[in-house]
Amino acid sequence: MPDYRRATTPGATWFFTVNLLQRHGNDLLVREYPRLRDCMLRERCRRPFSVVAGVVLPDHMHWLWRLPQGDADFPTRWRRIKTDFSRGLPRTERLSAVRQARGERGVWQRRYWEHQIRDEDDLNRHIDYIHFNPVKHGHAAQAMDWPLSSFRHFVAQGRYPANWASPVEMQGAGER
C-alpha cells in the first residue's frame, strides 16, 4: 500500500474536495444535508476550525477551512465527519469485496483532495471556484440559485454582487 503523506502546516487554510463513492446520479448529500451539517457542527465542537466558504452538491462538496494556530489535523476531522455521517445511514450501498473484508461502508471515496492556500489570490480563486461549482455542474442557472452554498453570505457581506455568475453578468464580462 502506498505511503500517502499530507502537508501538515499548523494554522493553515485548506481547500477540500470530498466525493461520494458512487457519484453518478447520486443526490445523497443534498437529501441528507441536515445530517451532514450536524456532523460538521459536532466535529467543530470537538476540534474547532473556521469555515471560510463551502458548497454541498448532490455527490460531492468543496470546503475552505482555516485551522487554529498550532493545529494541522484536518485528516482526523474529515474521518470523523465522514464516519458520523455514514453511521446514520441505512446500509443499502453496494460494497466491493475489499470494503466488505475491511468492514467499511461504501458511502465515501476513501481519499479526498486537499490544497493548502498559498496567498490571498489563491484564496479568492478557490472561493470563486466553490461558488461557481453549482453553475458549472448544471445544478443552478446562477450562483445565487443554489441554497447549499456560502455564496449568499458573501453577497450579504458585499463581497459579490447578487447576479455574480448569472447569464446576464457572464455575457457582460465577455464583452469587456
Backbone as JSON, one array per atom type, in Angstrom:
{
  "sequence": "MPDYRRATTPGATWFFTVNLLQRHGNDLLVREYPRLRDCMLRERCRRPFSVVAGVVLPDHMHWLWRLPQGDADFPTRWRRIKTDFSRGLPRTERLSAVRQARGERGVWQRRYWEHQIRDEDDLNRHIDYIHFNPVKHGHAAQAMDWPLSSFRHFVAQGRYPANWASPVEMQGAGER",
  "N": [[0.85, -1.18, 0.0], [0.57, 2.24, -0.8], [2.47, 4.88, 0.73], [0.86, 7.44, 1.72], [1.26, 10.85, 2.03], [0.34, 13.78, 3.68], [0.33, 17.36, 3.63], [1.35, 19.26, 6.48], [0.81, 21.87, 7.8], [0.53, 23.84, 10.51], [-2.29, 25.78, 11.52], [-3.03, 26.61, 8.99], [-4.89, 27.53, 5.98], [-7.17, 25.61, 4.19], [-8.28, 24.06, 1.18], [-10.76, 21.78, 0.27], [-11.93, 18.93, -1.53], [-14.43, 16.64, -1.39], [-15.74, 13.53, -2.13], [-18.58, 11.45, -2.86], [-18.63, 7.87, -3.03], [-20.11, 6.52, -5.04], [-20.84, 8.41, -7.54], [-22.35, 9.04, -9.88], [-25.52, 10.08, -10.65], [-26.25, 10.26, -7.99], [-27.76, 11.73, -5.23], [-27.3, 12.0, -2.56], [-25.95, 13.74, -0.7], [-27.37, 16.13, -0.83], [-29.98, 15.28, -0.2], [-29.52, 14.35, 2.38], [-28.58, 16.54, 3.72], [-29.16, 17.93, 6.24], [-28.19, 16.01, 8.1], [-25.47, 15.89, 7.36], [-24.7, 18.56, 7.89], [-25.11, 18.58, 10.69], [-23.19, 16.68, 11.49], [-20.84, 17.99, 10.77], [-21.01, 20.25, 12.44], [-20.9, 19.03, 14.98], [-18.29, 18.02, 14.87], [-16.86, 20.39, 14.69], [-17.29, 21.36, 17.24], [-15.92, 19.46, 18.76], [-13.29, 19.57, 17.72], [-12.18, 22.44, 16.96], [-12.53, 24.53, 14.01], [-12.48, 27.01, 11.44], [-14.93, 27.83, 9.05], [-14.43, 29.04, 5.94], [-15.57, 29.19, 3.39], [-18.02, 27.33, 1.5], [-19.61, 24.66, -0.34], [-22.22, 22.39, -0.96], [-22.95, 19.82, -3.04], [-24.97, 17.48, -4.96], [-23.41, 15.06, -5.09], [-20.83, 15.57, -4.26], [-18.6, 17.76, -2.4], [-17.21, 20.98, -1.61], [-14.92, 22.68, 0.43], [-13.55, 25.39, 2.29], [-11.4, 25.61, 4.85], [-10.12, 27.04, 7.84], [-7.66, 26.3, 10.04], [-7.02, 26.19, 13.61], [-4.34, 28.06, 15.2], [-1.32, 26.29, 15.52], [-2.44, 23.83, 14.99], [-2.82, 21.18, 12.78], [-4.39, 19.1, 12.06], [-6.39, 18.13, 10.01], [-7.05, 15.64, 8.79], [-8.11, 13.9, 10.81], [-10.43, 15.27, 11.5], [-11.92, 15.13, 9.05], [-12.16, 12.33, 8.82], [-13.79, 11.73, 11.05], [-16.11, 13.24, 10.47], [-16.98, 12.04, 8.06], [-17.32, 9.39, 8.94], [-19.25, 9.66, 11.04], [-21.41, 10.67, 9.54], [-21.91, 8.51, 7.78], [-22.6, 6.44, 9.56], [-25.2, 6.99, 10.36], [-26.79, 6.29, 8.25], [-28.91, 4.03, 6.39], [-27.82, 0.71, 5.52], [-27.5, 0.37, 2.48], [-25.88, 0.59, 0.31], [-23.81, -0.62, -2.4], [-21.14, -2.88, -1.88], [-17.69, -3.42, -2.36], [-15.62, -6.37, -2.49], [-13.27, -5.91, -1.09], [-13.94, -3.73, 0.58], [-15.96, -4.96, 2.05], [-14.47, -6.96, 3.37], [-12.89, -5.38, 5.0], [-14.74, -4.27, 6.64], [-15.85, -1.85, 5.97], [-17.9, 0.96, 5.0], [-19.67, 1.84, 1.97], [-19.94, 4.52, 1.21], [-18.38, 6.91, 0.93], [-15.67, 8.12, -1.13], [-12.45, 6.88, -0.48], [-10.27, 8.62, -0.16], [-9.68, 12.18, -0.18], [-9.41, 15.37, -1.75], [-6.99, 17.76, -1.04], [-5.79, 21.1, -0.7], [-3.38, 23.37, 0.19], [-3.88, 26.71, 0.92], [-2.13, 29.34, -0.55], [-1.86, 32.16, -0.72], [-3.53, 35.39, -0.74], [-4.65, 35.77, -3.33], [-4.83, 33.12, -4.24], [-6.64, 32.15, -2.33], [-8.94, 33.7, -2.98], [-9.43, 32.78, -5.61], [-10.16, 30.14, -5.08], [-12.43, 30.51, -3.51], [-14.12, 31.66, -5.43], [-14.24, 29.46, -7.17], [-15.6, 27.57, -5.58], [-18.1, 28.85, -5.28], [-18.97, 29.03, -7.91], [-19.33, 26.42, -8.65], [-21.94, 25.02, -8.47], [-23.2, 26.11, -10.72], [-21.43, 25.41, -12.76], [-21.78, 22.61, -12.78], [-24.36, 22.42, -13.62], [-26.47, 22.58, -11.81], [-27.63, 24.89, -11.05], [-28.78, 28.0, -12.4], [-27.51, 30.34, -11.83], [-25.15, 31.46, -9.36], [-26.48, 32.42, -7.07], [-28.79, 30.93, -6.99], [-28.35, 28.45, -5.84], [-28.94, 26.81, -2.88], [-27.31, 25.5, -0.95], [-24.78, 26.66, -0.21], [-22.15, 28.97, 0.57], [-22.42, 31.3, -0.74], [-24.53, 33.28, -0.6], [-24.06, 34.4, 1.89], [-21.65, 35.69, 1.38], [-22.55, 37.56, -0.47], [-24.22, 39.08, 1.18], [-22.27, 40.23, 2.76], [-21.21, 41.98, 0.97], [-19.24, 41.14, -0.75], [-19.66, 39.94, -3.18], [-21.65, 40.68, -6.08], [-25.2, 40.17, -6.26], [-25.94, 39.03, -8.69], [-23.73, 37.68, -9.61], [-22.02, 35.43, -11.67], [-24.26, 34.91, -13.17], [-26.27, 34.41, -16.16], [-26.64, 36.95, -17.41], [-24.69, 38.55, -16.16], [-22.4, 37.11, -16.88], [-22.45, 37.37, -19.66], [-22.01, 40.09, -19.98], [-19.42, 40.22, -18.95], [-17.95, 38.94, -20.92], [-17.87, 40.79, -22.93], [-16.07, 42.73, -22.36]],
  "CA": [[0.0, 0.0, 0.0], [1.41, 3.44, -0.85], [2.57, 5.73, 1.92], [0.32, 8.74, 1.31], [1.61, 11.88, 3.01], [-0.34, 15.05, 3.53], [1.03, 18.51, 4.2], [0.94, 19.45, 7.87], [1.14, 23.22, 8.23], [-0.41, 24.26, 11.55], [-2.97, 27.06, 11.38], [-3.19, 26.96, 7.58], [-6.2, 27.49, 5.35], [-7.18, 24.46, 3.28], [-9.38, 23.8, 0.27], [-11.02, 20.35, 0.19], [-12.98, 18.32, -2.34], [-14.79, 15.34, -0.81], [-16.68, 12.9, -3.05], [-19.22, 10.18, -2.6], [-18.04, 6.78, -3.8], [-20.95, 6.37, -6.23], [-21.2, 9.79, -7.86], [-23.3, 9.18, -10.98], [-26.94, 10.04, -10.29], [-26.41, 10.17, -6.54], [-28.08, 13.02, -4.62], [-27.28, 11.74, -1.12], [-25.53, 14.87, 0.14], [-28.47, 17.11, -0.79], [-31.08, 14.65, 0.56], [-29.13, 14.18, 3.78], [-27.83, 17.73, 4.14], [-29.22, 18.19, 7.69], [-27.28, 15.08, 8.78], [-24.11, 16.35, 7.08], [-24.49, 19.8, 8.66], [-24.98, 18.22, 12.1], [-21.9, 16.01, 11.67], [-19.79, 19.03, 10.72], [-21.12, 21.07, 13.66], [-20.38, 18.24, 16.11], [-16.83, 17.96, 14.78], [-16.33, 21.73, 15.03], [-17.31, 21.46, 18.7], [-14.85, 18.58, 19.28], [-11.98, 20.04, 17.25], [-12.59, 23.66, 16.25], [-11.97, 25.06, 12.77], [-13.35, 28.03, 10.85], [-15.33, 27.6, 7.67], [-14.3, 30.27, 5.16], [-16.57, 29.08, 2.33], [-18.34, 25.95, 1.21], [-20.77, 24.31, -1.17], [-22.58, 20.98, -0.97], [-23.65, 19.42, -4.26], [-25.57, 16.16, -4.72], [-22.48, 13.93, -4.98], [-19.53, 15.99, -3.74], [-18.63, 19.06, -1.72], [-15.96, 21.73, -1.53], [-14.85, 23.49, 1.63], [-12.34, 26.12, 2.69], [-11.31, 25.63, 6.31], [-8.94, 27.62, 8.49], [-7.42, 25.58, 11.3], [-6.46, 27.03, 14.68], [-2.88, 28.12, 15.3], [-0.74, 25.12, 16.15], [-3.22, 22.63, 14.68], [-2.78, 20.81, 11.36], [-5.02, 17.79, 11.98], [-7.65, 18.04, 9.27], [-7.46, 14.27, 8.48], [-8.99, 13.37, 11.86], [-11.72, 15.93, 11.36], [-12.64, 14.55, 7.91], [-12.5, 10.94, 9.14], [-14.93, 11.73, 11.96], [-17.3, 13.74, 9.76], [-17.42, 11.01, 7.12], [-17.78, 8.23, 9.72], [-20.51, 10.01, 11.7], [-22.43, 10.77, 8.5], [-22.21, 7.16, 7.27], [-23.22, 5.61, 10.6], [-26.62, 7.27, 10.48], [-27.5, 5.91, 7.03], [-29.17, 2.59, 6.22], [-26.78, 0.01, 4.76], [-28.07, -0.04, 1.2], [-24.91, 0.77, -0.77], [-23.05, -1.79, -2.86], [-19.8, -2.94, -1.31], [-16.69, -4.28, -3.0], [-15.11, -7.42, -1.61], [-12.26, -5.29, -0.22], [-14.64, -2.96, 1.63], [-16.63, -5.93, 2.92], [-13.45, -7.61, 4.21], [-12.4, -4.4, 5.99], [-15.86, -3.78, 7.43], [-16.07, -0.44, 5.6], [-19.1, 1.35, 4.27], [-19.42, 2.24, 0.59], [-20.56, 5.84, 1.04], [-17.41, 7.93, 0.53], [-14.37, 7.76, -1.66], [-11.54, 6.79, 0.66], [-9.44, 9.82, -0.04], [-10.25, 13.46, -0.58], [-8.36, 16.22, -2.29], [-6.74, 18.98, -0.26], [-4.83, 22.06, -1.24], [-3.09, 24.44, 1.14], [-3.98, 28.04, 0.32], [-0.81, 29.97, -0.51], [-1.91, 33.61, -0.55], [-4.87, 35.98, -0.9], [-5.15, 35.47, -4.68], [-5.2, 31.7, -4.24], [-7.86, 32.06, -1.54], [-10.06, 34.25, -3.76], [-9.72, 31.86, -6.73], [-10.87, 28.97, -4.56], [-13.78, 30.96, -3.12], [-14.86, 31.75, -6.7], [-14.47, 28.09, -7.65], [-16.65, 26.99, -4.74], [-19.4, 29.47, -5.55], [-19.37, 28.77, -9.29], [-19.48, 24.99, -8.87], [-23.3, 24.59, -8.83], [-23.47, 26.55, -12.1], [-20.58, 24.56, -13.6], [-22.35, 21.27, -12.87], [-25.73, 22.49, -14.12], [-27.46, 22.5, -10.74], [-28.21, 26.22, -10.86], [-28.53, 28.93, -13.51], [-26.57, 31.33, -11.3], [-24.68, 31.08, -8.03], [-27.48, 32.78, -6.07], [-29.89, 29.96, -7.01], [-28.03, 27.21, -5.13], [-29.09, 27.13, -1.45], [-26.33, 24.86, -0.06], [-23.53, 27.35, -0.54], [-21.88, 30.17, 1.35], [-22.49, 32.45, -1.65], [-25.44, 34.33, -0.09], [-23.35, 35.06, 2.99], [-20.67, 36.59, 0.76], [-23.33, 38.66, -1.05], [-24.64, 39.92, 2.32], [-21.08, 40.97, 3.2], [-20.81, 42.89, -0.09], [-18.07, 40.62, -1.46], [-20.12, 39.58, -4.52], [-22.99, 41.16, -6.44], [-26.16, 39.06, -6.25], [-26.04, 38.4, -10.01], [-22.44, 37.1, -10.0], [-22.11, 34.13, -12.36], [-25.56, 34.74, -13.83], [-26.1, 34.57, -17.61], [-26.52, 38.37, -17.76], [-23.38, 39.01, -15.68], [-21.38, 36.43, -17.67], [-22.47, 37.96, -21.0], [-21.35, 41.39, -19.87], [-17.99, 40.0, -18.73], [-17.34, 38.54, -22.18], [-17.81, 41.94, -23.85], [-15.06, 43.69, -21.91]],
  "C": [[0.89, 1.24, 0.0], [1.37, 4.22, 0.46], [2.14, 7.13, 1.52], [0.62, 9.75, 2.4], [0.9, 13.18, 2.68], [0.53, 16.15, 4.13], [0.51, 18.74, 5.63], [1.39, 20.82, 8.37], [0.11, 23.68, 9.26], [-1.01, 25.64, 11.26], [-3.22, 27.49, 9.95], [-4.66, 26.97, 7.17], [-6.14, 26.46, 4.24], [-8.44, 24.44, 2.43], [-9.52, 22.28, 0.15], [-12.09, 20.05, -0.85], [-13.19, 16.93, -1.78], [-15.92, 14.76, -1.64], [-17.34, 11.67, -2.46], [-18.56, 9.11, -3.46], [-18.8, 6.6, -5.12], [-21.47, 7.75, -6.6], [-22.34, 9.89, -8.87], [-24.75, 9.02, -10.49], [-27.22, 10.0, -8.8], [-26.67, 11.57, -5.97], [-28.04, 12.95, -3.09], [-26.94, 12.97, -0.28], [-26.6, 15.96, 0.23], [-29.63, 16.54, 0.04], [-30.78, 14.61, 2.05], [-28.34, 15.38, 4.31], [-27.97, 18.02, 5.64], [-28.29, 17.27, 8.49], [-25.82, 15.53, 8.59], [-23.78, 17.6, 7.89], [-24.29, 19.48, 10.14], [-23.64, 17.54, 12.39], [-20.76, 17.03, 11.67], [-19.83, 19.9, 11.98], [-20.58, 20.32, 14.88], [-18.85, 18.2, 16.08], [-16.21, 19.32, 15.1], [-16.35, 21.97, 16.53], [-16.19, 20.63, 19.32], [-13.47, 19.14, 18.98], [-12.24, 21.27, 16.39], [-11.83, 23.91, 14.95], [-12.96, 26.08, 12.26], [-13.68, 27.63, 9.42], [-15.27, 28.95, 6.96], [-15.37, 30.31, 4.08], [-16.86, 27.61, 2.1], [-19.52, 25.82, 0.28], [-20.96, 22.81, -1.07], [-23.41, 20.74, -2.21], [-24.18, 18.01, -4.04], [-24.57, 15.05, -4.42], [-21.07, 14.3, -4.51], [-19.66, 17.35, -3.09], [-17.23, 19.66, -1.72], [-16.03, 22.61, -0.29], [-13.51, 24.21, 1.71], [-12.39, 26.21, 4.21], [-10.04, 26.34, 6.72], [-8.8, 26.92, 9.84], [-6.82, 26.52, 12.34], [-4.93, 27.01, 14.66], [-2.37, 26.88, 16.04], [-1.43, 23.81, 15.82], [-3.2, 22.38, 13.17], [-3.58, 19.53, 11.1], [-6.39, 17.82, 11.3], [-8.01, 16.59, 8.92], [-8.39, 13.65, 9.54], [-10.36, 13.99, 11.76], [-12.52, 15.3, 10.23], [-13.04, 13.1, 8.19], [-13.74, 10.89, 10.03], [-16.21, 12.21, 11.28], [-17.85, 12.66, 8.85], [-17.97, 9.78, 7.87], [-19.12, 8.52, 10.38], [-21.66, 10.08, 10.7], [-22.87, 9.37, 8.05], [-22.95, 6.31, 8.29], [-24.73, 5.81, 10.68], [-27.44, 6.85, 9.28], [-27.81, 4.42, 7.01], [-28.1, 1.98, 5.31], [-27.35, -0.53, 3.46], [-27.06, 0.05, 0.06], [-24.25, -0.56, -1.14], [-21.65, -1.72, -2.26], [-18.91, -3.86, -2.12], [-16.26, -5.34, -2.0], [-14.09, -6.85, -0.62], [-12.94, -4.52, 0.91], [-15.37, -3.91, 2.58], [-15.64, -6.56, 3.88], [-12.94, -6.67, 5.3], [-13.51, -3.87, 6.9], [-16.18, -2.31, 7.17], [-17.44, -0.26, 4.97], [-18.7, 1.73, 2.86], [-20.04, 3.59, 0.28], [-19.58, 6.83, 0.41], [-16.26, 7.33, -0.26], [-13.4, 7.79, -0.49], [-10.77, 8.08, 0.88], [-10.27, 11.05, -0.39], [-9.09, 14.29, -1.08], [-8.22, 17.44, -1.41], [-5.68, 19.82, -0.93], [-4.62, 23.14, -0.18], [-3.11, 25.77, 0.41], [-2.67, 28.79, 0.54], [-0.85, 31.46, -0.19], [-3.34, 34.09, -0.8], [-5.47, 35.7, -2.28], [-5.61, 34.03, -4.78], [-6.5, 31.49, -3.47], [-9.06, 32.55, -2.35], [-10.43, 33.38, -4.95], [-10.51, 30.65, -6.25], [-12.27, 29.33, -4.07], [-14.65, 31.08, -4.37], [-15.21, 30.36, -7.21], [-15.62, 27.43, -6.89], [-18.01, 27.55, -5.15], [-19.88, 29.26, -6.98], [-19.72, 27.3, -9.54], [-20.91, 24.53, -9.15], [-23.69, 24.98, -10.25], [-22.7, 25.65, -13.06], [-21.19, 23.19, -13.82], [-23.81, 21.25, -13.3], [-26.81, 22.37, -13.07], [-28.18, 23.82, -10.5], [-27.87, 27.08, -12.07], [-27.54, 30.01, -13.11], [-26.24, 30.94, -9.87], [-25.73, 31.34, -6.95], [-28.6, 31.74, -5.95], [-29.61, 28.71, -6.18], [-28.03, 27.47, -3.63], [-27.99, 26.57, -0.55], [-24.93, 25.37, -0.35], [-23.37, 28.56, 0.38], [-22.03, 31.44, 0.51], [-23.36, 33.58, -1.08], [-24.83, 35.08, 1.08], [-22.34, 36.07, 2.44], [-21.37, 37.78, 0.1], [-23.74, 39.62, 0.07], [-23.48, 40.75, 2.86], [-20.61, 41.98, 2.16], [-19.61, 42.41, -0.88], [-18.38, 40.17, -2.89], [-21.4, 40.35, -4.82], [-23.93, 39.95, -6.51], [-26.23, 38.34, -7.59], [-24.71, 37.83, -10.5], [-22.67, 35.7, -10.57], [-23.5, 33.86, -12.92], [-25.34, 34.9, -15.33], [-25.91, 36.02, -18.03], [-25.14, 38.89, -17.37], [-22.26, 38.39, -16.53], [-21.31, 37.01, -19.09], [-21.75, 39.3, -20.99], [-19.85, 41.24, -19.69], [-17.27, 39.65, -20.03], [-17.17, 39.69, -23.14], [-16.74, 42.92, -23.48], [-13.83, 43.68, -22.74]]
}
